[in-house]
Amino acid sequence: MKKAEHATIVIFGASGDLTKRKLIPALFQLAKDGLLTEKTTIVGFARREKSHEQFRVEIEDALVEFSRSKPEAGSGELKVFSSSCYYQTGNYDSSKSFHNLKELIDKLDEERGIDSAKANRLFYLSTPPSVFSGIVAMLGQSGHISDPNDRSRWTRAIVEKPFGRDLETACALNKGLSSVLDESQIYRIDHYLGKETVQNIMAFRFGNSIFEPLWNRRYVSHVHITVAEAVCVEGRGGYYDNSGALRDMVQNHMLQLLALIAMEPPASFAPDAVRDEKVKLLSAIPPIEMHEVNECSVRGQYAAGTINGKLIPDYLREGGVKPSSVTETFVALKLHVDNWRWAGVPFYLRTGKALTERLTEVNIEFRQPPLALFSHIKDDEAIEERGRMKPNMLSLRVQPNEGIRLSIGMKVPGPKMILEPKDMEFCYENVFDIEPPGAYERLILDAILGDSTLFIRQDEVEVAWTLVNGILEGWANEELPHIHLYRAGTWGPYAADEFIDNDIRKTGAL
Ligand SMILES: NC(=O)c1ccc[n+]([C@@H]2O[C@H](COP(=O)([O-])OP(=O)(O)OC[C@H]3O[C@@H](n4cnc5c(N)ncnc54)[C@H](OP(=O)(O)O)[C@@H]3O)[C@@H](O)[C@H]2O)c1
């Protein structure tokens, strides 16, 4: 990877979970791999009183627990890294706090022989979203933001999801951010896009010539995108109950996956060329109208069950969850892409918590051959009839066991013409002997390098919310919410399988 330019990195919400589990470990790894300059400084900002020393101790503990390279407690590499970290206590709405922050950063520049008037700044907004706009306004008022046209330095802000909780709040957030920052300075992060295997979707599609000719309605019957989590709400019940699977997973990660799977080839790999194609694709999906919501979606909520031997309580008994909550912990959706390439091909999205296993996979199912040449051969030898007729399927596995699988029908050796589906498989781990960088490593480095390809643009956020809004409104309008219970540790409500299978049958794909 390219080495970053010097920058001061300020993390707002530095006492939080994300900072400890993801951001600090990512920065440590980048520094360890020699990808940050030695003069890089990290300043944590949060309301809790803390000294630089206390912050450094916390950072070292977090690195021992969460870092990819598992440094030893008290080791020299930990000390070197933590000595470049500082802490500023402050309130997110206090101009005094932001002036103090500026004084600290300028002083650190001076100690490192850096001219503050030409210094780069990366602000990471890792607080609850309710304070994002306020932080950015304060940064603007207290002179932290440089002119986007100034070639001698840059200021960038990474903004964590969620980008609003509906279209209206997303637009309000965008308005707040863009009243101070130019769009070129805003890096909205969706860590799914930092995953190697998600980026490989683009490499697979546009770096090879054999699949692209098949990538359309003539050959593809339907597409499944699955993001299954085996975890429940894990102590974040209060947050999750206000959000639900549609907002938490579909609006961002799943629509991003869909966009990468279905978009047209960009003219170049330049950030805006890629993002233009994603926006075009998302804009071609007709939003589900309020009255169609039950034809196109199934909602579920988990009830008590067992996952890997661990007892999971009812969702309604999780801390922070309202006892009468109808928040969905599972959703299955059918979407269409109304463009020349995909008209008539259903895209089924399915995501949930407390499912059997953790799995993110895209399955592209191809149409059956035009003639069923082998269908007259009857199954008299215990070979499953359905198996012989299975259509080809291409599976892109994002996590775990990242890889690609192509299922093809093959003749079973012997005197009869009997076909069985067999997989051609390619597993990353076996092919590349390199540990891939973590998603946050890749994305933070990209932000420092000024490459916004893997970050979400304002129009992408808004078009994704437009899609989700109709569904939310449709659900909110139901007198009796259609929410199906499913046992934790299963693949979700039976109604979701039925909905998808019936729909596939109706479209004639089975
Ligand atoms: N955790 C994850 O795995 C994850 C994954 C994806 C996205 N995110 C997003 O990343 C951001 C940070 O996540 P997190 O889990 O680290 O959040 P968090 O622990 O809830 O909050 C981060 C910090 O923000 C401050 N804070 C909390 N509530 C606040 C409030 N009402 N007003 C002002 N400050 C407040 C707290 O620090 P002080 O009280 O010391 O100021 C807290 O330590 C959130 O927007 C979250 O949605 C998190």
The ligand as a Gaussian input file, in Angstrom:
#p B3LYP/6-31G(d) Opt

LIG

0 1
 N      -19.138000       0.046000      17.706000
 C      -19.204000      -0.434000      16.493000
 O      -18.841000      -1.570000      16.224000
 C      -19.730000       0.433000      15.370000
 C      -19.845000      -0.122000      14.083000
 C      -20.275000       0.687000      13.022000
 C      -20.574000       2.008000      13.261000
 N      -20.479000       2.517000      14.515000
 C      -20.798000       3.931000      14.710000
 O      -19.631000       4.572000      15.175000
 C      -19.967000       5.589000      16.119000
 C      -19.253000       5.299000      17.417000
 O      -19.624000       4.031000      17.893000
 P      -19.352000       3.548000      19.392000
 O      -19.877000       2.189000      19.502000
 O      -17.931000       3.822000      19.746000
 O      -20.308000       4.543000      20.155000
 P      -20.417000       4.861000      21.680000
 O      -19.477000       4.006000      22.468000
 O      -21.856000       4.848000      22.015000
 O      -19.986000       6.380000      21.699000
 C      -18.681000       6.883000      21.476000
 C      -18.403000       8.003000      22.449000
 O      -19.208000       9.132000      22.150000
 C      -19.547000       9.788000      23.366000
 N      -21.014000       9.891000      23.497000
 C      -21.886000       8.905000      23.756000
 N      -23.148000       9.382000      23.794000
 C      -23.058000      10.693000      23.555000
 C      -24.007000      11.737000      23.444000
 N      -25.308000      11.510000      23.571000
 N      -23.565000      12.969000      23.156000
 C      -22.263000      13.201000      22.993000
 N      -21.312000      12.246000      23.107000
 C      -21.704000      11.016000      23.368000
 C      -19.022000       8.975000      24.511000
 O      -17.811000       9.572000      24.953000
 P      -17.817000      10.693000      26.105000
 O      -19.014000      10.468000      26.979000
 O      -16.517000      10.479000      26.846000
 O      -17.859000      11.962000      25.365000
 C      -18.704000       7.638000      23.877000
 O      -17.612000       7.012000      24.434000
 C      -21.485000       5.571000      16.220000
 O      -22.003000       6.538000      15.342000
 C      -21.857000       4.179000      15.759000
 O      -23.142000       4.148000      15.212000
 C      -20.048000       1.760000      15.563000

